[in-house]
Amino acid sequence: MELNRRDFLKGALATGALAATGTALAACSPAGGASGGSDAKATGAEGSSSASGSVLTADNYQDMKWSFEIPPEPVADADIAETYTHDIVIVGAGMAGLCTAVSAAEQGADVIVFSASSKPISRGGSNHAIGSKYQKEKGIDYSPEAAREIVKAEQTAGTYLMDKKKWERWINHSGESIDWTIDHMEKQGLKCCLEPGYTDPDGTITVPPASHNFYTDEQPFGALFGAPLEAHAYANIFTDDFGGEIHYKTVGQYLIRDNDNTGRVSAVVAQREDGSYVKYVANKAVVLATGDFSKNPDMMAKYSPWAWENFKDSLTFGDVDYDAELVYSGLMPGDGQKMGLWVGAAWQKTYPVPPMINGGASGPAHGVISNFWGLNMDIHGERYQNECTNFAYGAISVLQLPQKTAYAVWDKAYAYTQDEWEAFGCCIDYENGIMPSTPEEMIASWDAAATEGKSSIGTGATYYKADTLEELVEQMEGIDKEQALATIKQYSAYAEAGLDEQFHVNPDILYPISTPPFYATKITGATFLTVCGGLRTNDKMQVCEEDDTPIEGLYNTGIMTGDFYANTYNFVMPGQNLGAVCGTLSYLLGRDLAEL
Ligand SMILES: Cc1cc2nc3c(=O)[nH]c(=O)nc-3n(C[C@H](O)[C@H](O)[C@H](O)COP(=O)(O)OP(=O)(O)OC[C@H]3O[C@@H](n4cnc5c(N)ncnc54)[C@H](O)[C@@H]3O)c2cc1C
């Protein structure tokens, strides 16, 4: 039976997914004017019965209905132009959907993929893995045993809210799955390398080289552009080696759940570019792999309010680009999450859904992904933290500051605190060493940035340079200059003494700011990448109802997987998303589906 409004509500009530009452069904869209994208119509449709003006209480707040919770009217059977029937229907041709497709097809499963994108897509390229053959070859000890401490640090950072069973599945199969990926990519002409690890002077968030990049001679920058190569390679393998079909420019609209919306999910209805409708019937499983919901303002406001408040002005809404790759203004509109909700899936348990952000105080970075470890100040010219952290935590600190603005100050001698400086995206080439910058090259890059006023690597920071600290501080717009000068002098005194009495930075990385010329940066805000989570998902990637019962026939994978992260994606295990949920868990899902 196809889904209609009544069925949806029944399902929602039966599962308790919505504490919906007759009144609640007519309740408001709380985002009001903020709605956009594909939800705009639904918001308008329900707007006439808005409960605006009513007061929220602990008893009634869950009765609110958001625009995205309202399913579309089902398409009449007569309007379905074509029907495809396969055992497994995968929705989305990103890394997660395509990895699942290849893994299942390789085991002989009958799989079809359709996607709203016009091609295989992905972005970035860091695939975190534990215990790959590549790491072993290079003598990097990163077995599940060796990873115990960093995993504990990560799970502590997430206050143990995340689903540790999914993590164990990843950790125990990470080596196997990345080796499988490496073998497939090599056959497609892609090479593998490793990004540098991160060495925390305090040891807390140290991680060995574990982010695998895929690259070619034509596109050597695997950390930023390797994932699209990988996605294309998976698509080629799926179609050429296993005869799979991928239908592009086909947008999933809603799921069909049998038995009055309480039974198995048996099909997806989608719309093609020419406006015609197509039905994909799944004998065994529908897999949603439709990405994040950062292009949906209402979902962001509801599920990730801290990120929404911080980034609503830098995200863009309206027309959705289903081919979005390396963009920083929002990716996907949450279609898969909505389709799941409409058939009674519960939302993930962790709240809010963690955003993936980075940035921090801008300056010479250690280990590529560090916050600037030297002096950081706020607009009051005061220090605000122990600076020695990575760029995700650095970004969170900046967002909590007055005017979300941070300054960094260092001197020429800072360039010589390392013999070589890693540049972003450099792979470790064990034959030729990493591709570092010398201290002189670092100074030249600061000089160039100060001349232009902007960082050449696109952090958005404003650069300043002066021969005296007084002149430097004079240039630093918006800072309390007198206090800043005093703070710089105090910081240098701590460094000279080898003891930071204020924030207790590790003395090994405390350097006085005393050798001209002097450099500074100013940065406001942080960089938003995506938001990581969605539907309630168990460790077998089954989508579940409110009481954790799996919905028969419905799976999801990739970044939309619920409860894999908590609090924030923190880059402590960089590339965990491509490596874990898009990689290992999708690979395992493909294997499991083939056995159904
Ligand atoms: C700039 C940037 C760089 C990043 N770099 C990294 C990195 O290096 N490492 C890392 O781990 N993470 C990185 N990320 C996070 C990254 O987004 C994810 O790791 C990963 O790409 C998500 O893959 P996915 O397959 O789950 O979703 P997506 O790649 O978003 O794929 C979703 C697919 O579903 C399709 N789709 C959407 N809606 C529908 C619909 N209604 N019907 C049919 N198809 C639909 C889309 O068109 C797309 O093909 C980065 C993010 C950004 C923004």
The ligand as a Gaussian input file, in Angstrom:
#p B3LYP/6-31G(d) Opt

LIG

0 1
 C       34.691000      20.900000       1.684000
 C       34.510000      19.590000       2.392000
 C       35.562000      18.708000       2.499000
 C       35.388000      17.505000       3.160000
 N       36.455000      16.658000       3.280000
 C       36.306000      15.505000       3.969000
 C       37.406000      14.618000       4.105000
 O       38.492000      14.836000       3.558000
 N       37.228000      13.504000       4.869000
 C       36.039000      13.215000       5.466000
 O       35.962000      12.197000       6.142000
 N       34.973000      14.014000       5.314000
 C       35.082000      15.144000       4.570000
 N       34.008000      15.971000       4.409000
 C       32.707000      15.526000       4.869000
 C       32.024000      14.876000       3.647000
 O       30.905000      15.635000       3.273000
 C       31.650000      13.480000       3.880000
 O       32.705000      12.807000       4.464000
 C       31.216000      12.656000       2.674000
 O       31.491000      13.260000       1.464000
 C       29.757000      12.368000       2.789000
 O       29.459000      11.355000       1.850000
 P       27.998000      10.754000       1.679000
 O       28.111000       9.736000       0.608000
 O       27.439000      10.366000       2.966000
 O       27.128000      12.004000       1.166000
 P       27.290000      12.881000      -0.159000
 O       28.673000      12.876000      -0.651000
 O       26.681000      14.201000       0.116000
 O       26.414000      12.096000      -1.235000
 C       25.010000      12.124000      -1.207000
 C       24.487000      11.651000      -2.541000
 O       23.075000      11.527000      -2.472000
 C       22.478000      12.266000      -3.517000
 N       21.134000      12.686000      -3.092000
 C       20.781000      13.632000      -2.204000
 N       19.446000      13.707000      -2.098000
 C       18.934000      12.775000      -2.940000
 C       17.624000      12.370000      -3.280000
 N       16.542000      12.946000      -2.777000
 N       17.477000      11.358000      -4.177000
 C       18.543000      10.772000      -4.745000
 N       19.805000      11.132000      -4.467000
 C       20.005000      12.111000      -3.563000
 C       23.445000      13.394000      -3.783000
 O       23.239000      13.997000      -5.035000
 C       24.764000      12.637000      -3.673000
 O       25.026000      11.939000      -4.859000
 C       34.144000      17.174000       3.731000
 C       33.080000      18.069000       3.604000
 C       33.260000      19.264000       2.943000
 C       32.111000      20.193000       2.819000

